[in-house]
């Protein structure tokens, strides 16, 4: 038996990287998972991996910043998988620049994906949450539900060239603390994980002069980290390296598991000891 048998989880941005590893970790412990990605193929890959281990997963693909996405992903969980117990707000990307060169488009795009999208998902979760909690209380049941928001050390400490991302990730910690206070009455824990350097496609090593990019809704967004900077970070990090997506998923899983049923409103910094 897994710790999450019978639970249903939503994990945004789970077609790749940390989100994919979170979805796999939750499924391995018994949860059914709603997988999300901008593109169908990565989501299908994650679902295939979950099904191969005997788990159950469905897709709710598309842009998390769409106005109706919150309702859509909550409805997918409730109608296709029978409920919703865990929400992991993981989707996001970086679009960096120093403040004098940052456009309004860059600013709002990053705030939308990291702050507005989680807000809408959690707002859509609220009516279902209240109704199901009242029904469970009437039956004498106590079911603890979980929200985990993903932040960054850029949000807890700031980072040059990331005024949009740092501001968004700082806002996520405020959202976490507030909802922990609002939703404790419904037996919901709300926590946050702030990552330092984790080895994903957004932080992949680049050769000198190389410019890595990803496509985000037709925008070519620069990603990746110069190899010399990665070497410097590895020297600074006491554990000597960046974290892996699977290790990052383990930190998120802590807040999804029954082991954290009396932990709420917290931000766990995961940075290898820096």
FENBEL-V726633 format. One record per residue. N is the residue number from 1. PHI is phi as a letter, one per 30 degrees, with the letter a starting at -180 (none if undefined). PSI is psi in whole degrees, -180 to 180 (* if undefined). D_FIRST is the distance of its C-alpha to the first C-alpha in Angstrom with 1 decimal. Layout:
BEGIN
((N | PHI | PSI | D_FIRST) (N | PHI | PSI | D_FIRST))
END
This chain:
BEGIN
((1 | none | 138 | 0.0) (2 | c | 158 | 3.8) (3 | d | -20 | 6.7) (4 | c | 20 | 8.4) (5 | e | 132 | 6.9) (6 | i | -4 | 10.3) (7 | d | 154 | 12.3) (8 | b | 131 | 15.4) (9 | b | 146 | 17.2) (10 | c | 128 | 20.7) (11 | b | 110 | 21.8) (12 | d | 151 | 25.6) (13 | i | 39 | 27.2) (14 | c | 18 | 24.1) (15 | d | -16 | 26.0) (16 | b | 168 | 27.0) (17 | h | -138 | 26.7) (18 | d | -45 | 24.6) (19 | e | -41 | 23.5) (20 | d | -43 | 22.2) (21 | d | -34 | 20.2) (22 | d | -47 | 18.8) (23 | e | -43 | 17.7) (24 | d | -40 | 16.1) (25 | d | -43 | 14.3) (26 | d | -43 | 12.9) (27 | d | -38 | 12.0) (28 | d | -27 | 10.3) (29 | c | 11 | 7.8) (30 | j | -8 | 7.5) (31 | d | 147 | 11.0) (32 | d | 144 | 13.9) (33 | b | 135 | 17.0) (34 | c | 116 | 20.7) (35 | c | 141 | 22.5) (36 | b | 139 | 26.0) (37 | a | 160 | 29.0) (38 | d | -35 | 32.7) (39 | c | 148 | 32.8) (40 | d | -39 | 31.1) (41 | d | -48 | 30.7) (42 | d | -39 | 28.5) (43 | d | -41 | 26.2) (44 | d | -36 | 26.0) (45 | d | -46 | 25.2) (46 | d | -44 | 22.2) (47 | d | -42 | 21.0) (48 | d | -40 | 21.6) (49 | d | -39 | 19.6) (50 | d | -44 | 16.5) (51 | d | -33 | 17.1) (52 | d | -27 | 17.7) (53 | c | 7 | 14.1) (54 | j | 10 | 13.0) (55 | c | -178 | 12.8) (56 | b | 135 | 15.2) (57 | a | 150 | 18.2) (58 | b | 163 | 21.7) (59 | c | 147 | 24.8) (60 | b | 83 | 27.1) (61 | d | 165 | 29.7) (62 | k | -179 | 32.9) (63 | d | 118 | 34.6) (64 | d | -17 | 32.7) (65 | d | -5 | 36.1) (66 | d | 144 | 37.2) (67 | e | -31 | 38.2) (68 | c | 6 | 35.9) (69 | d | -39 | 32.8) (70 | e | -50 | 31.0) (71 | d | -37 | 31.3) (72 | d | -43 | 30.4) (73 | d | -35 | 27.1) (74 | d | -44 | 26.0) (75 | d | -38 | 27.1) (76 | d | -45 | 25.2) (77 | d | -48 | 21.9) (78 | d | -44 | 22.8) (79 | d | -35 | 24.5) (80 | c | -28 | 22.6) (81 | c | -5 | 19.0) (82 | j | 10 | 19.5) (83 | l | -171 | 19.5) (84 | a | 121 | 19.4) (85 | b | -25 | 17.5) (86 | b | 129 | 18.2) (87 | b | 121 | 21.5) (88 | c | 111 | 22.4) (89 | c | 94 | 26.1) (90 | c | -25 | 26.6) (91 | e | 141 | 29.3) (92 | l | 173 | 32.7) (93 | a | 174 | 35.3) (94 | c | 150 | 38.4) (95 | b | 89 | 42.1) (96 | c | 153 | 44.2) (97 | a | 157 | 47.8) (98 | d | 157 | 50.0) (99 | e | -38 | 50.9) (100 | d | -16 | 54.5) (101 | c | -2 | 53.3) (102 | d | 131 | 50.2) (103 | d | 163 | 50.8) (104 | e | -37 | 49.7) (105 | d | -44 | 47.6) (106 | d | -45 | 45.6) (107 | e | -54 | 45.2) (108 | d | -33 | 44.0) (109 | d | -43 | 41.8) (110 | d | -39 | 39.7) (111 | d | -37 | 39.7) (112 | d | -46 | 38.6) (113 | d | -33 | 35.6) (114 | c | -22 | 34.4) (115 | c | -55 | 35.4) (116 | d | -41 | 36.5) (117 | d | -51 | 33.6) (118 | e | -40 | 30.9) (119 | e | -47 | 33.2) (120 | d | -39 | 33.4) (121 | d | -46 | 29.7) (122 | d | -34 | 29.0) (123 | d | -41 | 32.1) (124 | d | -30 | 30.7) (125 | d | -29 | 27.4) (126 | e | -50 | 29.3) (127 | d | -43 | 30.5) (128 | d | -44 | 27.1) (129 | e | -48 | 25.6) (130 | d | -44 | 28.3) (131 | d | -46 | 28.1) (132 | d | -35 | 24.4) (133 | d | -43 | 24.5) (134 | d | -42 | 27.5) (135 | d | -41 | 25.9) (136 | d | -39 | 22.8) (137 | d | -41 | 25.2) (138 | d | -34 | 27.3) (139 | d | 0 | 24.3) (140 | i | 22 | 23.7) (141 | c | 149 | 20.4) (142 | b | 113 | 19.8) (143 | c | 119 | 17.7) (144 | d | 126 | 18.1) (145 | c | 163 | 18.8) (146 | b | 137 | 19.6) (147 | b | 130 | 22.6) (148 | b | 119 | 23.1) (149 | c | 143 | 26.6) (150 | c | 121 | 27.7) (151 | c | -157 | 31.1) (152 | a | 157 | 33.1) (153 | d | -18 | 35.3) (154 | d | -31 | 38.1) (155 | d | -30 | 37.3) (156 | d | -28 | 37.1) (157 | b | -13 | 40.1) (158 | i | 158 | 41.9) (159 | a | 127 | 42.8) (160 | e | 136 | 46.2) (161 | i | 4 | 46.3) (162 | b | 46 | 43.4) (163 | d | -34 | 44.8) (164 | d | -50 | 43.0) (165 | d | -43 | 39.6) (166 | d | -42 | 40.0) (167 | d | -42 | 41.1) (168 | d | -45 | 38.2) (169 | d | -29 | 35.6) (170 | d | -39 | 37.3) (171 | d | -35 | 37.2) (172 | d | -38 | 33.4) (173 | d | -35 | 33.2) (174 | d | -40 | 35.5) (175 | d | -42 | 33.4) (176 | d | -49 | 30.3) (177 | d | -40 | 32.2) (178 | d | -47 | 33.8) (179 | d | -28 | 30.7) (180 | e | -37 | 28.9) (181 | d | -38 | 31.9) (182 | d | -35 | 32.1) (183 | c | 1 | 28.4) (184 | e | -35 | 27.4) (185 | d | -21 | 28.6) (186 | c | 15 | 26.0) (187 | i | 44 | 23.1) (188 | c | 129 | 22.9) (189 | c | 138 | 22.8) (190 | b | 116 | 25.0) (191 | b | 173 | 25.2) (192 | b | 143 | 26.9) (193 | c | 124 | 26.6) (194 | c | 113 | 30.0) (195 | c | 144 | 30.1) (196 | d | -136 | 33.0) (197 | d | 113 | 33.6) (198 | b | 139 | 30.7) (199 | d | 94 | 31.5) (200 | b | -179 | 31.3) (201 | d | -23 | 33.8) (202 | d | -20 | 35.4) (203 | b | 23 | 36.2) (204 | d | 147 | 36.8) (205 | d | 137 | 39.8) (206 | c | 143 | 43.2) (207 | d | 160 | 46.3) (208 | e | 127 | 49.4) (209 | i | -12 | 50.8) (210 | d | 145 | 47.9) (211 | b | 109 | 46.6) (212 | d | 145 | 43.1) (213 | b | 157 | 42.4) (214 | b | 156 | 39.7) (215 | c | 122 | 40.5) (216 | b | 100 | 39.4) (217 | h | 46 | 40.8) (218 | i | -9 | 44.0) (219 | d | 135 | 44.4) (220 | c | 104 | 44.6) (221 | c | 129 | 42.9) (222 | d | 133 | 43.5) (223 | b | 174 | 40.5) (224 | j | 161 | 40.0) (225 | b | 135 | 41.3) (226 | e | 140 | 44.3) (227 | e | -37 | 43.5) (228 | d | -37 | 45.8) (229 | d | -38 | 44.0) (230 | d | -42 | 40.6) (231 | e | -40 | 42.2) (232 | d | -43 | 43.5) (233 | d | -40 | 40.1) (234 | d | -30 | 38.6) (235 | d | -35 | 41.3) (236 | d | -37 | 40.7) (237 | d | 122 | 36.9) (238 | e | -35 | 36.3) (239 | d | -5 | 33.4) (240 | i | 9 | 35.9) (241 | a | 165 | 34.2) (242 | d | 160 | 32.5) (243 | d | 158 | 28.8) (244 | c | 158 | 26.8) (245 | e | -37 | 24.9) (246 | d | -39 | 21.6) (247 | d | -39 | 22.6) (248 | d | -41 | 23.7) (249 | d | -34 | 20.4) (250 | d | -38 | 18.7) (251 | d | -40 | 21.1) (252 | d | -41 | 20.3) (253 | e | -36 | 16.6) (254 | e | -43 | 17.5) (255 | d | -10 | 19.0) (256 | c | -17 | 16.2) (257 | c | 162 | 13.5) (258 | d | -18 | 13.5) (259 | d | -17 | 15.4) (260 | c | 27 | 18.4) (261 | d | -16 | 18.6) (262 | c | 25 | 22.1) (263 | c | 121 | 23.3) (264 | a | 150 | 25.5) (265 | i | 18 | 28.7) (266 | c | 152 | 28.3) (267 | c | 115 | 29.2) (268 | c | 119 | 27.6) (269 | d | 125 | 30.0) (270 | c | 98 | 28.6) (271 | b | 16 | 31.6) (272 | i | 13 | 31.4) (273 | j | 2 | 33.4) (274 | d | * | 36.6))
END
